[in-house]
Amino acid sequence: MADIQMPQSVRDAIEKREFTIQVNDMAPQRYHSRILTSPYDIKVKDGLLYSNLPYLGQVQTPSVYTSTPKGLNFIEEIKEFSFTDNTRKKRVEITIKVRNEEDAYVYQISISYNADAEVIVRPMKRDFIRFYGQLTE
């Protein structure tokens, strides 16, 4: 079997912390999976996380909102960013931590060497939700 390696373009995008993942499926913690018919994505650029994702789940700890809840639609400064190259599983695993006035979030991203992506969003006060898509350049 040929030794599959991470494409240089994928490695460069992750090391530069500049990449976009377009998602096309979501799997909420308590509900059935859904195919997304509108364009949704997350983007990492200039030390910021641009999160443009739908949310379906239950709130564990209610917050007092001053306006309409943002859900997973926000732009926030990345507080922590780390990644590991899991050569055995042929994927890169990324952890991003952000916080806004509504919640604190951990984005666990797994990108296979062929650019398939899984994004698990773990809010502190809400159910987690999983997305599937592709790394784009």
Secondary structure as GFF3:
##gff-version 3
##sequence-region A 1 137
A	DSSP	alpha_helix	8	16	.	.	.	ID=ss1
A	DSSP	beta_strand	19	28	.	.	.	ID=ss2
A	DSSP	beta_strand	34	45	.	.	.	ID=ss3
A	DSSP	beta_strand	48	53	.	.	.	ID=ss4
A	DSSP	beta_strand	72	77	.	.	.	ID=ss5
A	DSSP	beta_strand	80	86	.	.	.	ID=ss6
A	DSSP	beta_strand	91	99	.	.	.	ID=ss7
A	DSSP	beta_strand	104	112	.	.	.	ID=ss8
A	DSSP	beta_strand	116	123	.	.	.	ID=ss9
A	DSSP	beta_strand	129	136	.	.	.	ID=ss10
###
